[in-house]
Amino acid sequence: MSGTMAHEQAVGPAGGIPGGVPGGIPAGGGLQARSGAALREARISVRNLDFYYGDHKALKSINLDLPDRQVTGLIGPSGCGKSTLLRILNRMYSLYPGQRAVGEVMLEGRNILDDGMDLNALRARVGMVFQKPTPFPMTIHENIAFGIRLHEKLSRTDMEQRIEWALSRAALWGEVKDRLHTSALGLSGGQQQRLCIARTIAVRPEVILLDEPTSALDPISTLKIEQLIDELKQDFTLAIVTHNMQQAARCADQVAFFYLGELVEVAPAAQLFTKPQKKQTQEYITGRFG
């Protein structure tokens, strides 16, 4: 294991989802990182990963584990490769010509970078929530049902139960249960983002990727999303890109710091925010650059 992955990991029991799928640095403004439990066994393991936009090498020899049913925070200045890594983890980059990944991204013993990978099935297992809410221009009900129909054939009763479950897990059911058949575009920004999270978890993924999910939201909506992230890790493995150091400290069990396409340091959140091992990490989290 590389030096950046030198932390110990503890194996935890598999989580369950209805439906049967197992699912401070004083100079840094007094960041209070969560103490958290020991890091669990990896759900996704990234090894010797390089990524190219054409001839430009955007990620360089990345080695990183995403521990099962815990939150990994990805931090670093704009353009350092954080969001690029998320797009590799569910092969979204494959939609664009000229982009390629080299190395291994292991999910349950399979390298998802292999040519024969079923990308639709992969994206059901590794879901993505974007920076700005992206509800479909259809009803709240259909926003959830649409993705389920792509992957499963459920009875009407099972479909309704799944929709209620997904909206409940996204802390949205109580707010929309009486307006399921109205347009999702009528929801507030925070509600739309929670709808997108519900849409993602409705297909029962193993991993949820969140790319700056609160950057376009007000503080109250941001708090609801952060509380939701803490609840979702009971059943899902999560990775969140954020430019907010306080958010990373509040939400993440493990934090990875990227700079210029390289993974500089990865450690449990409490360790990285109180005793970073690299000078670049210290300078970034104390606001000296970035």
C-alpha positions as CSV (number, residue, x, y, z in Angstrom):
1,M,0.0,0.0,0.0
2,S,1.4,3.5,-0.9
3,G,2.3,6.0,1.7
4,T,-0.8,8.0,1.1
5,M,-2.9,4.9,2.0
6,A,-1.0,4.1,5.2
7,H,-4.0,4.4,7.5
8,E,-5.5,1.3,9.0
9,Q,-8.9,0.1,8.1
10,A,-11.4,-1.9,10.2
11,V,-14.0,-4.2,8.6
12,G,-17.6,-3.4,9.4
13,P,-20.8,-5.4,8.7
14,A,-22.7,-4.9,5.5
15,G,-25.6,-2.4,5.7
16,G,-29.1,-3.2,4.6
17,I,-31.6,-1.3,2.4
18,P,-35.3,-2.2,2.0
19,G,-35.5,-4.4,-1.0
20,G,-32.7,-6.8,0.0
21,V,-29.6,-4.9,-1.4
22,P,-26.6,-4.8,1.0
23,G,-26.0,-2.0,0.8
24,G,-8.6,21.9,14.3
25,I,-6.0,23.4,13.1
26,P,-6.0,26.5,15.4
27,A,-4.6,28.6,12.6
28,G,-7.2,27.3,10.2
29,G,-10.2,29.0,11.9
30,G,-10.8,26.4,14.6
31,L,-12.0,23.6,12.3
32,Q,-13.6,20.9,14.4
33,A,-13.4,17.6,12.5
34,R,-15.6,14.7,13.5
35,S,-13.7,12.1,15.5
36,G,-15.6,9.2,13.8
37,A,-15.1,5.5,13.9
38,A,-12.1,3.6,12.4
39,L,-12.1,3.5,8.6
40,R,-13.8,0.4,7.2
41,E,-12.8,-1.9,4.4
42,A,-12.8,-0.3,1.0
43,R,-15.9,-0.4,-1.2
44,I,-14.0,1.2,-4.1
45,S,-10.2,1.0,-4.5
46,V,-8.4,3.3,-6.9
47,R,-4.9,2.1,-7.9
48,N,-2.2,3.8,-10.0
49,L,-4.9,5.9,-11.8
50,D,-3.9,8.3,-14.5
51,F,-6.5,10.4,-16.5
52,Y,-6.1,12.3,-19.7
53,Y,-8.1,15.0,-21.5
54,G,-6.6,14.5,-24.9
55,D,-2.8,14.8,-24.3
56,H,-3.2,16.6,-21.0
57,K,-2.6,14.5,-18.0
58,A,-5.2,15.6,-15.4
59,L,-4.7,13.0,-12.7
60,K,-1.4,11.4,-11.9
61,S,-0.9,8.0,-10.2
62,I,-3.9,8.2,-7.8
63,N,-4.2,5.6,-5.0
64,L,-7.3,6.0,-2.8
65,D,-9.7,3.8,-1.0
66,L,-13.4,4.8,-0.4
67,P,-14.3,3.0,2.9
68,D,-17.6,1.2,2.9
69,R,-20.6,3.2,4.4
70,Q,-18.4,6.1,5.3
71,V,-17.9,9.6,3.8
72,T,-14.8,10.5,1.9
73,G,-14.3,14.3,1.4
74,L,-12.3,15.5,-1.6
75,I,-10.7,18.9,-1.1
76,G,-8.3,21.1,-3.1
77,P,-8.2,24.2,-5.2
78,S,-10.3,24.5,-8.4
79,G,-8.9,22.4,-11.3
80,C,-7.0,20.0,-9.1
81,G,-8.8,16.9,-10.3
82,K,-11.5,16.3,-7.6
83,S,-14.5,16.4,-9.8
84,T,-12.6,14.5,-12.5
85,L,-12.1,11.6,-10.1
86,L,-15.8,11.5,-9.4
87,R,-16.5,11.2,-13.2
88,I,-14.1,8.3,-13.4
89,L,-15.8,6.4,-10.6
90,N,-19.0,6.0,-12.6
91,R,-17.4,6.2,-16.0
92,M,-19.2,9.4,-16.9
93,Y,-16.1,10.5,-18.8
94,S,-16.8,7.7,-21.4
95,L,-19.6,10.0,-22.8
96,Y,-16.9,12.4,-24.1
97,P,-14.4,11.5,-26.9
98,G,-10.7,12.1,-26.2
99,Q,-10.9,11.3,-22.5
100,R,-9.3,8.2,-21.1
101,A,-8.4,6.6,-17.8
102,V,-5.5,4.2,-17.2
103,G,-5.1,2.1,-14.1
104,E,-7.5,0.3,-11.8
105,V,-10.8,1.3,-10.1
106,M,-11.9,-1.8,-8.3
107,L,-15.5,-2.4,-7.3
108,E,-16.1,-5.8,-5.7
109,G,-13.2,-7.4,-7.6
110,R,-13.9,-5.9,-11.0
111,N,-12.0,-3.1,-12.7
112,I,-14.7,-0.7,-13.8
113,L,-12.3,0.7,-16.5
114,D,-12.4,-2.6,-18.4
115,D,-13.8,-2.2,-22.0
116,G,-16.6,-4.8,-21.3
117,M,-18.1,-3.0,-18.4
118,D,-21.9,-2.5,-18.6
119,L,-22.0,1.3,-18.0
120,N,-25.7,1.5,-17.4
121,A,-25.5,-1.1,-14.7
122,L,-22.4,0.6,-13.2
123,R,-24.1,4.0,-13.0
124,A,-27.0,2.3,-11.1
125,R,-24.4,1.0,-8.6
126,V,-22.4,4.3,-8.5
127,G,-24.8,7.2,-8.6
128,M,-24.0,10.9,-9.0
129,V,-25.5,14.1,-7.7
130,F,-24.3,17.3,-9.3
131,Q,-23.4,20.8,-8.2
132,K,-26.7,22.4,-9.4
133,P,-30.0,20.5,-8.9
134,T,-31.0,18.7,-12.1
135,P,-34.6,17.6,-11.8
136,F,-36.3,16.2,-14.9
137,P,-39.1,18.4,-16.4
138,M,-41.7,16.0,-15.2
139,T,-43.7,15.3,-12.0
140,I,-42.0,14.6,-8.6
141,H,-43.3,11.0,-8.8
142,E,-42.0,10.4,-12.3
143,N,-38.6,11.8,-11.4
144,I,-38.2,8.9,-9.0
145,A,-40.0,6.3,-11.1
146,F,-38.2,7.0,-14.3
147,G,-34.8,5.6,-13.2
148,I,-36.4,2.6,-11.4
149,R,-38.1,1.5,-14.6
150,L,-34.8,1.5,-16.5
151,H,-33.3,-1.1,-14.1
152,E,-36.2,-3.0,-12.6
153,K,-39.7,-4.2,-13.3
154,L,-41.8,-3.6,-10.2
155,S,-45.5,-4.0,-9.5
156,R,-47.4,-0.8,-9.0
157,T,-47.5,-1.5,-5.2
158,D,-43.8,-2.1,-5.1
159,M,-43.1,1.0,-7.2
160,E,-45.1,3.2,-4.8
161,Q,-43.3,1.8,-1.8
162,R,-39.9,2.3,-3.4
163,I,-40.8,5.9,-4.3
164,E,-42.0,6.6,-0.8
165,W,-38.8,5.0,0.6
166,A,-36.5,7.0,-1.6
167,L,-38.2,10.3,-0.8
168,S,-38.2,9.4,2.9
169,R,-34.5,8.6,2.9
170,A,-33.9,12.0,1.2
171,A,-35.9,13.7,4.0
172,L,-38.4,15.0,1.4
173,W,-41.5,12.7,1.7
174,G,-43.2,14.9,4.3
175,E,-42.9,17.9,2.1
176,V,-44.1,16.5,-1.1
177,K,-46.4,13.5,-0.4
178,D,-49.5,15.6,-1.2
179,R,-48.0,17.0,-4.4
180,L,-46.3,14.0,-6.0
181,H,-48.0,14.6,-9.4
182,T,-47.0,18.2,-9.7
183,S,-44.0,19.4,-11.5
184,A,-40.6,18.9,-9.8
185,L,-39.6,22.3,-11.2
186,G,-41.9,24.0,-8.7
187,L,-39.8,22.8,-5.8
188,S,-37.3,25.1,-4.1
189,G,-33.6,24.7,-4.9
190,G,-32.9,22.7,-1.7
191,Q,-35.9,20.5,-2.3
192,Q,-34.8,19.9,-5.9
193,Q,-31.4,18.8,-4.7
194,R,-32.9,16.4,-2.2
195,L,-35.1,15.1,-5.0
196,C,-32.0,14.4,-7.1
197,I,-30.6,12.5,-4.1
198,A,-33.8,10.5,-3.8
199,R,-33.7,9.8,-7.5
200,T,-30.2,8.5,-7.1
201,I,-30.9,6.2,-4.1
202,A,-34.2,4.9,-5.7
203,V,-32.2,2.5,-7.8
204,R,-30.4,1.2,-4.7
205,P,-26.8,2.1,-5.5
206,E,-23.8,1.0,-3.5
207,V,-21.9,4.3,-3.8
208,I,-23.2,8.0,-4.1
209,L,-20.9,10.6,-5.5
210,L,-21.7,14.3,-4.6
211,D,-20.1,17.0,-6.6
212,E,-20.3,20.2,-4.5
213,P,-24.0,19.4,-3.8
214,T,-24.6,22.5,-1.6
215,S,-22.6,25.2,-3.5
216,A,-25.8,26.6,-5.0
217,L,-27.9,26.4,-1.9
218,D,-28.7,28.7,1.0
219,P,-27.4,27.9,4.5
220,I,-30.6,26.2,5.8
221,S,-30.8,24.0,2.7
222,T,-27.1,23.2,3.1
223,L,-27.6,22.1,6.7
224,K,-30.4,19.7,5.6
225,I,-28.1,18.2,2.9
226,E,-25.3,17.7,5.4
227,Q,-27.6,16.1,7.9
228,L,-28.9,13.8,5.1
229,I,-25.3,12.8,4.2
230,D,-24.7,11.7,7.7
231,E,-27.9,9.6,7.7
232,L,-27.2,8.1,4.2
233,K,-23.9,6.6,5.2
234,Q,-25.8,4.0,7.3
235,D,-26.5,2.3,4.0
236,F,-24.3,3.8,1.3
237,T,-20.6,4.7,0.6
238,L,-20.3,8.4,-0.2
239,A,-17.7,10.7,-1.7
240,I,-18.2,14.5,-1.6
241,V,-16.3,17.2,-3.4
242,T,-16.3,20.4,-1.5
243,H,-14.5,23.7,-1.3
244,N,-15.8,24.3,2.2
245,M,-13.3,23.2,4.8
246,Q,-15.9,23.4,7.6
247,Q,-18.2,21.2,5.5
248,A,-15.5,18.6,4.9
249,A,-14.7,18.6,8.7
250,R,-18.4,18.2,9.6
251,C,-19.4,15.5,7.0
252,A,-16.3,13.4,6.2
253,D,-14.8,10.4,8.0
254,Q,-11.8,10.5,5.6
255,V,-10.5,13.5,3.7
256,A,-8.3,13.5,0.6
257,F,-6.4,16.6,-0.5
258,F,-5.7,17.0,-4.2
259,Y,-3.3,19.5,-5.8
260,L,-2.4,19.9,-9.5
261,G,-3.7,16.4,-10.4
262,E,-2.0,14.6,-7.5
263,L,-3.3,13.1,-4.3
264,V,-1.1,14.9,-1.8
265,E,-2.5,13.4,1.4
266,V,-5.4,11.3,2.6
267,A,-6.2,10.6,6.3
268,P,-9.1,10.4,8.7
269,A,-10.7,13.8,8.9
270,A,-9.7,14.5,12.5
271,Q,-6.1,13.7,11.7
272,L,-5.9,15.7,8.5
273,F,-7.4,18.9,10.0
274,T,-5.4,18.8,13.2
275,K,-2.1,17.1,12.2
276,P,-1.6,17.2,8.5
277,Q,1.6,15.4,7.4
278,K,2.3,17.5,4.3
279,K,3.2,21.2,4.1
280,Q,0.9,21.7,1.1
281,T,-2.0,20.4,3.1
282,Q,-1.3,22.6,6.0
283,E,-1.1,25.7,3.8
284,Y,-4.3,24.9,2.0
285,I,-6.5,24.2,5.0
286,T,-5.2,27.3,6.7
287,G,-6.1,29.4,3.7
288,R,-2.6,30.3,2.5
289,F,-3.4,29.3,-1.1
290,G,-6.3,27.9,-3.1
